[in-house]
Amino acid sequence: MEYLPTIIVAAIIAVIFVAIVVTGIRNKMKGKSSCSCGCDSCGMGCHEKAKTKK
């Protein structure tokens, strides 16, 4: 029982990490971008340009 606080903190951190990853995956599947200042300067901007060329 002496490790219980460590286990609880580790579980909380794991839950937060999983929530962030799941949110990122859902946003990517919905086509939302993480770039908030425009896709021209975004490193992922080339993906949008490639889609329009097809």
N, C-alpha and C positions, 0 to 999 in steps of 0.2 A: 504494500500500500504506500510505500514511500515514493514510488515513481508515479503515482496517480496525477499529481499536478503537471508533470512533464508530459504524460500521455494526453492529458486534456489539452494542453497548449499545442502539442503536435497535431492533434486531431482538428483543432480550430484552424490552424495554419493550412492543413491539408484541404479542409472544406473551402477555405477562401481561395486557394490555388485552383481547385477543381471548378469553382464557380467562375473564376476569371477565364479559364480555358474554355469552358462550355459557352460562355457569353461570346468569346471571340469566334468560336466555331459557328455559332448561330448567326452572328453578324456577317460572317463571310458567306454563309449559305444564302442569306437574304440579299447579298450583293452590297452590303454597306461597307464603306471604306473606313479605315482608321485615320485617314488623312483629313485633317480639318481645315487646311489652308489652300485647298485646290489641288487637283491631280497633276497639274503641269510640273510642279516642283516635287511631287511625291515619287519615291523610288518605285512604287507600284504603277505609276502612270503608263508605263510601256504596255501593260496588260490591256488597258483601255484602248490604246492606240492600235494594238494588234487585233482587237475585236472589231474595230471599225473598218479595218483593211479587208476583212473577209467578205 
